[in-house]
Amino acid sequence: MKKYTSILILWATSLMAQAQIQDLPQGFKLLKQCEATEVKSQDRTGTCWSFSTSSFLESEVLRTQNKHIDLSEMFTVRNIYMEKAINYIRYQGKANFSQGSLAHDVLESYEKYGMMPESAYNGLNGNERHNHSDLVKELKTYLDEMIKSGRIDPEWKGGFTAILDNHLGTVDAVFTYEGKEYNARSFADEVLKLNMDDYVGITSFTHDEYYDDMVVPVPDNFSDGEYYNLPLDEMMDVIDQAVVKGFTIEWDGDVSEPGFLRKRGYAVYSEDSSDLANLPEMPQEMEVSAELREAKFDSYETTDDHLMHITGKAENESGVAFYIVKNSWGNKAGMEGHLLMSEAYMKMKTISIIVHKDAIEESIYKKLD
């Protein structure tokens, strides 16, 4: 019995090792690395929001129960496709219907539909990789044709579900996990045991009142999700304090900058491409202010185009802070599937975050309306 226990411990440790950067680049010092699950790939889909938030919830289960659980991203994705379809029809086709969403949609799906492990539903339906290009076209054509006809069939969800089943596979109402039968609701309640009310969404914009909640104004926020609007420095304080306390953070932001080097695994806020070639030697980063953030957002230079998972922090020899960010582009992208994002980049290009309420300092939390 002791032999098998040792094997299981080694297996679990191996899984954990895959989730973390094993060797930081020369000149970097690790400050904190929180527990996280292994890197996965969203493949040819726009579902980073589900992969990153599922990873975040997996870390929450690790933090609260020390359990390594691989969640099904695609169970959530198909549920959100249905939610988008309902919204699209109600707005008579004048709403966003695409692959993108925000992190809070995963939390909403958790509350409404529950969750499944990857072993119960992988959404591949016999395919080796995820690819939703044809799926989304077919779903949208189905909805558009119905809207164009001027008559909505009360049973339209059946046809929509059939398309999802054809591409992603059918969902079993009951599945077995670790020798016990569950449905999606009981798995969330009895195994994951996470309370979605414990999670707080935070953003920072000057065009709305601070400490009040606001709808994040990006196209993928089809469900009008609200986040608390904090001053920029306080949003950064939340991120820093969370990591120090051992909490990971769900991140939504912009990865279209010249300084986002996806292959090399760096994100620095510099527009001088010649300086970027010398990394890890730091280029001169641009100064960041709340006003500049707002201006870049309003000019579309900052957009909501990717979601990832903050799992730790490091610093270089000059004392410049970098955040360890887990991506969903496979473990060959960046640094073993991770990247190092500078404090300036984080400050400039963050659209929103989600974090457990216990990670927020009381002095900030009590200001939230």
N, C-alpha and C positions, 0 to 999 in steps of 0.2 A: 504493500500500500504506500509506503514511503517513497518507493521508486517512482510510482505513477504520479504522486503528488509533486515530486521534484520536476518531472517532465512537464506537467501542467504549468508549474511556476516558470520554467524556462521558456515555454511557449508563449505565455502571457507577457513575459519580459521582452521577448523577441518582437512581439506585436507592438509593444510600447516603443521599442527602439526605432521602429520604422517611422514613427510619428514625429520624431524629433531630429533636428539637425545634429549630426554626430560630431562634425568638425566645422567650426566657424572659420572663415577666412583668416589668414594670418593678420595679426594686429587687432583682432576683435576679442573682447572679453564678455563671456556670458554673465549676465546679471540675474536673470530669472527665466526658467523654462517650465511652464505648466504642463500638466499631463494632457495628452491628446491622443486620438486614435490615428491609424495609419492614413497616409495620403491616398486619395482616390482620384479618378478622372471623370469629369463630366462629359468627356468625349465631344462629339459634334452636336452639342445642345447649348441652349442659353439658360441653363438651370443652375448656374453658380449659386443662386440664392438658396436653393434647396440643399446643395452639397455643403456649402459653408455653414448654414444654420444647423443642419443635421450634425455636422462635425462639432459645432458649438454645444449642442445638446448632449452629444456623446461625451464631451469633456465634462459637462455638468453631472452626468451619471458617474463618471470616474471620480469626480471631486466629492460627490455626496455619498456614493456607495462603493467606490473602488471596484466597479464592474466595467469590463470592457465589452461594449455592445456595438455592433455594426448595424446602424439604422438604414432603412430603405428610403433613399431619396425619392425614388420614383413613385412610391405609394403617395407621398405628399404631392408630387408634381401632378399626378393624374387628378387628384382631388382639387388642386388649384386650377387646372384646366377647366374643370366643371364650374368652379366659382367664377372664373373669367367669362365663361360662356353665358352664364345666367346674367351677369352684369352687362355683357355685350348686347344681349337681346333686349334687356330692359331699356338700354340707351339707344335702341334701334340701329345698332351698328356704329354709332358715333362714340366709341370708347376703344380703349386699347385692348387688342387681343393678340398676344405674342407669347414667346417663350419666357420673357422676363417677368420677375416679380421682386418683392422686397422680403427681407428676413421676417417681418412680422406676420407674413402670410403663412409661414411654417408654424408659427405659434398658434395662429387661428385654426389651421388645419388640425393641429394636435388636439386642440380643445373640442373641435367639432367631429372629427373622424377618428381620433386616436393615432397610433403609430404602429408600424410593423418593422421587424428586423429584416435585414437584407436577405437572410436565408429563406424568408417566407415570400418575399416579392422583390425581384431585382429589376423588373421592367424591361428586360431584354427580349423576352419572348423568343428565345432561341438564337438571337444574334450575339455576336461577340462584343460589340460596342454600341453605345447609345448614339442615335442619330435621329433628331426630331424634325428635320427639314420637311420631309414629306408628311409627317404627322400633323404639323401645325398648318400646312397648306390645306390638307384634307379637312381638318376641323373647321378652319375659317371658311372654306368654300361651303361646307355644309350649313354653317350659320348664315352666311351671306345670302345663299339661295333661299333659305327660309324667310329671312327678313325681306328680301326683294319680292317674294310672292305676296307679301302683305297679310299673310295669315300664319300665325304660329301654332303649329300642331301641339296640343297639350302634352303629347307623349314624345316630344322631341328629344328628351334626355336619353331615351332608349337607343336612338340612332347615333347620338353623340358617344354614348358609352361603348357601342359596338365598334366605333372607330378606335377608341382608346384600347379596347381589348385586342383588336387586330394588330396594333402596333406594339403595345406594351405587355400584352398578356392579361388574362383574367385574374381577378383577385379572389382568393379563397376566403370565405367568410370566417373559417376556423383554421388555425394552423398549429403545429406543434413546435414548441421552443423549449429546449433543455428538458425534454420528456413530459412537458405539460401542455395542455391545449389552451389556446387563447384566441380571442378575436382582437381586432385592432384597438378597441377601447380598453379591454381588460389588460392587454399587454402594456399600454401606456400607464394605466392606473396601478397595476400590481407589480410590474417589473421596473419601469422607468421611474415612476413615482415623482415626477416633476410637476410643479405648480406653475402654470404659465403666468399667473398673476404676480409671480416673483420677479419677472423680467421687465426691464425698463428700457425703452427706446429713447435715444438722445440724439439731437442734432444741434446745429449752430448756424443761424442765419440772422442778419441784422434787419431784415425786412419784417420781422414779426417780433412780438413781445417776448422778452426773456422770461424764463421760469414758467411760461405757459405752454400748453400743448399746441402743436400745429401740424397740419398735414404736410408731409414732405412733398414739395412740388416737382415731382419727376414722373415721366410717362408710365414707368413700370409700377407706380403706386396706384394700381387700378382700384384697389379697395379703400383708398383714402385713409391709409394708416396714419395715426398721429404719434408724434415723438415729442418729447420735452425739448424745448429750445433753450439751450444754455449759452452763456458767453463762451467764446472760443477757449480762453484759458481754463475755464472750469470744465469744459468737455475734455480737454487734454488732461486735466487733473484726474478726472474719472478714469480715463484709460490707464494712466500711470499707477494710480492707487489700486486699481483692480488687479493689474499684473503683479504688483508687490504682494498683494494678499493671496495670490494663487488662483485668481479667477481669470478665465479666458474671456475674449470679447468677440462678438460678431461684428464685422466691418463691412460697410458699403461705401464705395468711392469710385474714383476715376483712375484708370490705369493707361490713359492715352498720352501721357506726358512723354517727352523725349527721354526723361530720366527714369522711366519705368523700363528696366532692362529685363525682360521676361526670361531670356535664355540664361543670363548670368546670375539672376536672382537678387538684383538690387532695385531699389526705388529711391531716387534722390531728386530733390526739387531744384534742378538746374537746367537751363536752356542752352548751355554751351556744350555741344556734343563732343567737342575736342577734349574737354575735361573729363567726360564720362569714360573715355577710353582708359584712363589711368586708375580707375577704381581697383582696389579699395582705397587708394589715395583720394581723399575727399576733394571734390570740386567746390567752388564758392557757391553756396546755396543762396537762393533768393529770400529776402525778408518776407515774412508772412504776417498779415494783419486781417482782422475780421472784415474790414472794408475791401481789401483786395480779394478775399475769398468770395465775397458777394459779387464783386464786379466780374470776376472770372466765371462765376456761376451764371450770371445774367447774360454774359456774352457767349455762353455755351462752350467756353474753354474748359470748364469743369462740368462733367456730366456723371450721371449714375450709370456706370457701364460694367462694374464687376463687384462681386461680394466675396470676401475671404474671412479668415479666422485668425485673430491675433492670439498667439500662444506663449509669447515670452518677450524678453528684452535683452539687448546687448549694448555695448558701446565700443567705439574704436579708440585708438591710442590717443586721440585728441580730446576724448571725452564726449564726442558726439553720440547722442542716443539713437539707437536703432531698435525697431520692433521686429520680432520674429513673427512672420505671417505665414500661415499654412494656406496653400492654394489648392485648387481642384483641377489641375492640368496634368496630373500624373506625377510620379516621383522622379521623372527624368527632367522635368522643367525646373529651372532655377537651381536651388541648393536642396537636392533630395525632396523636391516638391514644395520647398519653402522659399521665402525671400526675406531680405533685410530691408526694411522701409525706414528711411530717416525720419527724425522727428519733424523736420520741416515739411517733408512730403505728407506725412500723416496729418499735420496741422492744416495744410493747404487743401488736400484732396479728399478728406473725409466728408462724406455726405451724411452718414448716420452710423450709430453703433447700437448694439443691444447688449446689456450686461445684467447680471443678477443684482437685485436691489441691495444685497448685503455688501457688495463691492463698493458702493457709493458712500463717500464720507457723509456723516450725519449733517455737517454744516452745509453741504450742498443739497442733500436729499430733502431736508426740511423746507427748502425754498420752492420745491416743485409744487405746482398748484394741483 
